[in-house]
Every structure is written in structure tokens, then in C-alpha cells.
């Protein structure tokens, strides 16, 4: 395992990315990234059904070179490394220093993986260095997603493949919507976003997603809508589910910067709101994602 730790020592560097992505970089290097790292095991368990779909549709082969965009704490990077074997390689890139530190901790020293802190919209990838780009929910945060995908295409060789997951519509994702509504009884509502702004659900509208992929020049595009059930609990029942809800998605953004006491009150309200989804120690909630595959011409 290799890592570029230059930007992960001491205080995290948030100046490496494009200025239009500064808000996202700040969030993932602040409370957003810290809450995710704290709940990493539970969130990886929660998102495991999405991982399984993504890995299946990506059809990773032994010996391939894979690029993982928005790799976070490395779950998909490590899973891809198991498939490529020692004849291949996987590079994970993310803006969050804290999440990359955790990724380095979780990856085996022998795994053919490396991690780098960077903004994939403008990062200088080695040209034609990859067979496949994957991403679990990490492509929706670019200020200019077309520019981001065009930049990522530079890393793919001709006929290189793309496979990524993105959330569907917010109303089709009660795991995100209901905790947010419960939190709004105790924290200010998030400001309205301009159309097409970077967000967890930025790729939910099919017409916008198709537009971005078309403008980025990808071909043989396939969009698959998948309905899932996710367990938010992390094996910790309703309390664990509330903590997961506050670590991922819009509720995480709503509580960002709020006092500890306010966050605790919001967590209690979320636990109550999610109680109807409890099944023993599990808290099983509906979710909807896109799984997108395409080819670089």
C-alpha cells in the first residue's frame, strides 16, 4: 500500500482544490468528514448493498488499473483491490484528510492500493493510466460535474469504463428525508440550493444526469434505478441509526456547526421518527440509487 500523506499531516490542507468546490472541501475536512470517520464501520455496513451493486456492474478484472473517485474511508478502494489482485492497482482520491487517514488504516499494507488527497475536478491525473473509474456516491459534489468527468476521462485509456452510484430522488430515500425533517424541529433549515448545485442528491433528476454524461462525452451509457433497503443501525438499534443519520446525508449538513446539546436533542427526535422502521436491533429503511455504467470513447 502506498499513500501520499503530504496533505494529511497536521492541519488538513483545503487549498488544493478548485475555488468553486471550497464549500465541499471545507465540509469534508470539518464536521462532515469527522462524523463519517466516527461512524465509519456502521456507514460501510449501511452502504454495503450499494457496494455490492457497484462492484457487480463494474465487472472488475484481475490485473486492471482502477481509479476510485471520492473514495472516503476506502471501502470501495479496498474491495476493488481484492478483485484486481497484485497484478493490478487501485488509486483512491478524496478531498477529506481525515477520511483518507482512516482509509490508510483499514487497507492492508500488501494491498495494491494508494490514496491521494485531491479535488478530482481539477487533479492532474496521469493520462491514460486507468482501465476503469468507479465511485460510490462521490461524483455529485463537483461545482461543474461536466468538467469533473472530462478531467477524469483523461485518466482513462480509450474504451476505459466508468461505473458509479448516485442517490435517486430525496422523497424516494426516507433514510435521508425523515431524519432531516425530524432534525428541522431543532435546527435551522438548510438554505435553498440553486439549480444543479453540488449536493448529495444532485444527480437524482434523470434528465440532468443524462445531460452531464452526454456533455462529458461518455458513450454506451446505461442508467439503472435500484430500490434497496439499508440498515442504519450499525447493530446499535435506534440510537445507532440516529447517529448514522447525523453522519451522512442532509441531516449531517443541517447539524453542522450546531451546539452539542442541540445535536443531542435532534438525535433523540430522529430516534423517535425512525422507530417504525426498527426490526429488532436493525433499522431498515428504503433507499433509491442510480447505478451508471458508460465507456470512454
C-alpha positions as CSV (number, residue, x, y, z in Angstrom):
1,X,0.0,0.0,0.0
2,X,1.2,3.5,-0.9
3,X,-0.1,6.8,0.3
4,X,0.6,10.5,-0.4
5,X,0.5,11.9,3.1
6,X,1.7,15.3,2.3
7,X,-1.7,16.9,2.7
8,X,-2.7,14.6,5.7
9,X,-0.1,15.7,8.2
10,X,-1.0,18.2,10.9
11,X,-3.9,20.6,9.9
12,X,-5.7,19.5,6.7
13,X,-4.9,21.5,3.6
14,X,-8.1,22.8,2.0
15,X,-6.4,25.0,-0.6
16,X,-5.6,22.3,-3.2
17,X,-8.9,22.2,-5.0
18,X,-10.9,24.4,-7.3
19,X,-12.2,27.5,-5.6
20,X,-15.8,26.7,-6.6
21,X,-15.5,23.4,-4.6
22,X,-14.2,25.2,-1.5
23,X,-17.5,24.7,0.4
24,X,-17.5,20.9,-0.2
25,X,-13.8,20.7,0.6
26,X,-14.3,22.6,3.9
27,X,-17.3,20.4,4.9
28,X,-15.5,17.1,4.3
29,X,-12.4,18.4,6.1
30,X,-14.6,19.6,9.0
31,X,-17.6,18.2,10.7
32,X,-18.8,16.1,7.8
33,X,-15.6,14.1,7.5
34,X,-15.2,13.8,11.2
35,X,-18.7,12.4,11.7
36,X,-18.2,10.0,8.9
37,X,-14.9,8.7,10.3
38,X,-16.5,8.3,13.7
39,X,-19.3,6.1,12.2
40,X,-17.2,4.5,9.5
41,X,-17.9,0.9,10.3
42,X,-21.6,1.5,10.7
43,X,-21.8,3.5,7.5
44,X,-19.8,1.0,5.5
45,X,-22.3,-1.7,6.7
46,X,-25.2,0.6,5.8
47,X,-23.9,1.1,2.3
48,X,-22.8,-2.5,1.7
49,X,-25.8,-3.2,-0.6
50,X,-24.7,-0.3,-2.8
51,X,-21.1,-1.5,-2.8
52,X,-22.4,-4.9,-3.9
53,X,-24.3,-3.5,-6.8
54,X,-21.4,-1.2,-7.9
55,X,-18.9,-4.0,-7.8
56,X,-21.1,-6.3,-9.8
57,X,-21.8,-3.7,-12.5
58,X,-18.2,-2.6,-12.6
59,X,-17.1,-6.1,-13.5
60,X,-13.5,-5.5,-12.3
61,X,-11.0,-8.0,-13.7
62,X,-7.7,-9.2,-12.4
63,X,-4.8,-7.0,-13.3
64,X,-6.9,-3.9,-14.1
65,X,-5.9,-0.4,-13.0
66,X,-8.8,1.3,-11.2
67,X,-9.5,4.9,-10.1
68,X,-11.9,5.4,-7.2
69,X,-13.3,8.9,-7.1
70,X,-14.5,10.2,-3.7
71,X,-13.1,7.1,-2.0
72,X,-13.7,8.3,1.5
73,X,-12.6,5.8,4.1
74,X,-11.6,3.3,1.4
75,X,-14.3,0.6,1.4
76,X,-14.7,0.6,-2.4
77,X,-11.0,1.0,-3.0
78,X,-10.2,-2.0,-0.8
79,X,-12.9,-4.1,-2.4
80,X,-11.6,-3.2,-5.9
81,X,-8.1,-4.1,-4.8
82,X,-9.3,-7.6,-3.8
83,X,-10.6,-8.1,-7.4
84,X,-7.6,-6.7,-9.3
85,X,-5.1,-8.6,-7.3
86,X,-1.4,-7.9,-7.1
87,X,-1.2,-7.6,-10.9
88,X,-3.4,-4.6,-10.8
89,X,-3.7,-1.3,-8.8
90,X,-6.3,0.9,-7.3
91,X,-5.9,4.7,-6.7
92,X,-8.4,6.3,-4.3
93,X,-8.8,10.1,-4.3
94,X,-10.8,12.2,-1.9
95,X,-10.8,15.7,-0.6
96,X,-11.1,14.6,3.1
97,X,-7.8,14.3,5.0
98,X,-9.5,12.6,8.0
99,X,-11.2,10.0,5.8
100,X,-8.0,9.2,3.9
101,X,-6.2,8.7,7.2
102,X,-8.8,6.1,8.1
103,X,-8.6,4.5,4.6
104,X,-4.8,4.1,5.1
105,X,-5.5,2.5,8.5
106,X,-8.0,0.0,7.0
107,X,-6.1,-1.1,3.9
108,X,-3.7,-3.9,4.2
109,X,0.0,-3.0,3.7
110,X,0.1,-5.7,1.0
111,X,-3.0,-4.4,-0.9
112,X,-2.3,-2.9,-4.3
113,X,-3.9,0.5,-3.3
114,X,-2.7,4.0,-2.9
115,X,-4.6,7.1,-1.7
116,X,-4.2,10.8,-2.5
117,X,-5.9,13.9,-1.3
118,X,-7.2,15.9,-4.2
119,X,-10.1,17.5,-6.0
120,X,-10.9,15.2,-8.9
121,X,-12.4,18.0,-10.8
122,X,-9.0,19.5,-11.4
123,X,-6.5,16.9,-10.2
124,X,-3.7,16.2,-12.6
125,X,-4.2,12.5,-13.3
126,X,-1.7,10.6,-15.3
127,X,-3.1,10.3,-18.8
128,X,-4.5,7.0,-20.0
129,X,-3.4,5.4,-16.7
130,X,-6.6,3.5,-15.8
131,X,-8.9,0.9,-17.2
132,X,-11.9,1.8,-15.0
133,X,-13.2,4.6,-12.9
134,X,-15.6,3.7,-10.0
135,X,-17.3,5.9,-7.4
136,X,-19.7,5.2,-4.6
137,X,-21.8,8.4,-4.3
138,X,-18.8,10.6,-4.8
139,X,-19.4,12.3,-8.1
140,X,-22.3,14.6,-7.1
141,X,-20.2,17.2,-5.3
142,X,-18.4,18.9,-8.2
143,X,-19.4,22.5,-8.8
144,X,-19.0,21.7,-12.5
145,X,-19.7,17.9,-13.0
146,X,-19.1,18.0,-16.7
147,X,-15.6,19.5,-16.1
148,X,-15.1,16.9,-13.4
149,X,-15.9,13.9,-15.7
150,X,-13.9,15.3,-18.6
151,X,-10.9,15.6,-16.2
152,X,-11.4,12.0,-15.0
153,X,-11.7,10.8,-18.6
154,X,-8.1,12.0,-19.0
155,X,-7.1,9.2,-16.7
156,X,-8.9,6.5,-18.7
157,X,-7.5,4.9,-21.8
158,X,-9.6,4.6,-24.9
159,X,-12.5,2.3,-24.2
160,X,-11.9,2.7,-20.5
161,X,-15.0,2.0,-18.4
162,X,-17.0,4.1,-15.9
163,X,-19.2,2.7,-13.1
164,X,-20.7,4.8,-10.3
165,X,-23.5,5.1,-7.9
166,X,-25.6,8.2,-7.2
167,X,-28.6,8.8,-4.9
168,X,-32.1,8.9,-6.5
169,X,-34.7,11.5,-5.6
170,X,-34.8,12.6,-2.0
171,X,-38.5,11.6,-1.5
172,X,-37.5,8.0,-2.6
173,X,-34.8,8.0,0.2
174,X,-36.7,8.1,3.5
175,X,-33.4,7.2,5.3
176,X,-32.3,10.7,4.4
177,X,-35.6,12.7,4.3
178,X,-37.2,11.6,7.6
179,X,-34.1,12.3,9.8
180,X,-33.8,15.7,8.1
181,X,-37.5,16.5,8.8
182,X,-37.1,15.4,12.5
183,X,-33.9,17.5,12.9
184,X,-35.6,20.6,11.5
185,X,-37.7,20.7,14.7
186,X,-34.5,21.7,16.5
187,X,-32.0,23.2,14.0
188,X,-32.4,25.8,11.3
189,X,-33.4,24.7,7.8
190,X,-30.7,24.4,5.2
191,X,-30.6,27.3,2.8
192,X,-32.1,26.5,-0.6
193,X,-29.7,25.5,-3.2
194,X,-29.6,27.0,-6.7
195,X,-30.5,24.6,-9.6
196,X,-27.8,22.0,-10.4
197,X,-25.8,22.8,-7.3
198,X,-23.5,20.2,-5.8
199,X,-25.4,18.1,-3.3
200,X,-25.9,14.5,-2.1
201,X,-28.9,14.3,-4.5
202,X,-27.6,16.4,-7.4
203,X,-27.8,13.5,-9.9
204,X,-31.3,12.4,-8.9
205,X,-33.0,14.0,-11.9
206,X,-32.6,11.6,-14.8
207,X,-32.6,14.4,-17.4
208,X,-29.7,16.3,-15.7
209,X,-27.7,13.1,-15.2
210,X,-28.1,12.2,-18.9
211,X,-27.1,15.8,-19.8
212,X,-24.0,15.7,-17.7
213,X,-22.9,12.3,-19.1
214,X,-23.6,13.4,-22.7
215,X,-21.7,16.7,-22.3
216,X,-18.8,14.8,-20.8
217,X,-18.6,12.7,-24.0
218,X,-19.3,9.3,-22.4
219,X,-20.8,6.6,-24.6
220,X,-22.8,3.4,-24.2
221,X,-24.4,5.0,-21.1
222,X,-26.7,2.7,-19.0
223,X,-28.8,4.1,-16.2
224,X,-30.2,1.6,-13.7
225,X,-32.6,2.6,-10.9
226,X,-32.2,0.3,-8.0
227,X,-34.5,0.2,-4.9
228,X,-32.8,-1.0,-1.8
229,X,-33.3,-1.4,2.0
230,X,-30.5,0.0,4.1
231,X,-29.8,-0.8,7.8
232,X,-28.9,2.5,9.5
233,X,-28.3,0.9,12.9
234,X,-24.8,-0.4,12.8
235,X,-26.0,-3.0,15.2
236,X,-26.9,-0.4,17.8
237,X,-30.6,-0.1,17.3
238,X,-32.4,3.3,17.1
239,X,-29.6,5.1,18.8
240,X,-27.1,3.9,16.3
241,X,-29.5,4.7,13.4
242,X,-29.8,8.3,14.6
243,X,-26.1,8.6,14.8
244,X,-25.7,7.3,11.3
245,X,-28.4,9.7,10.0
246,X,-26.4,12.5,11.5
247,X,-23.2,11.4,9.9
248,X,-24.4,11.1,6.3
249,X,-26.8,12.9,4.0
250,X,-28.7,16.2,4.5
251,X,-29.2,15.8,8.3
252,X,-25.4,15.8,8.7
253,X,-25.3,19.2,6.9
254,X,-28.2,20.6,8.9
255,X,-26.5,20.0,12.2
256,X,-23.0,21.1,11.1
257,X,-21.7,23.8,13.5
258,X,-24.7,23.4,15.9
259,X,-24.1,23.1,19.7
260,X,-23.6,19.7,21.2
261,X,-26.8,19.9,23.2
262,X,-28.8,20.8,20.1
263,X,-27.3,17.9,18.2
264,X,-28.2,15.5,21.1
265,X,-31.8,16.8,21.1
266,X,-32.0,16.3,17.3
267,X,-30.7,12.8,17.7
268,X,-33.4,12.0,20.2
269,X,-36.1,13.3,17.8
270,X,-34.6,11.3,14.9
271,X,-34.6,8.1,17.0
272,X,-38.3,8.6,17.7
273,X,-39.0,9.3,14.0
274,X,-37.3,6.1,12.9
275,X,-38.8,3.8,15.4
276,X,-41.4,2.5,13.0
277,X,-38.5,1.1,10.9
278,X,-37.0,-0.9,13.8
279,X,-36.7,-4.7,13.3
280,X,-35.0,-6.0,16.4
281,X,-31.6,-4.3,16.5
282,X,-31.8,-3.3,12.9
283,X,-33.4,-0.2,11.5
284,X,-34.3,-1.0,7.9
285,X,-35.2,1.9,5.6
286,X,-36.0,2.2,1.9
287,X,-33.4,3.8,-0.4
288,X,-33.1,4.5,-4.1
289,X,-29.9,4.8,-6.2
290,X,-28.8,5.1,-9.7
291,X,-26.1,2.7,-10.9
292,X,-24.5,4.2,-14.0
293,X,-22.1,2.5,-16.4
294,X,-20.5,4.0,-19.5
295,X,-17.5,3.8,-21.7
296,X,-14.9,6.4,-22.7
297,X,-14.8,6.7,-26.5
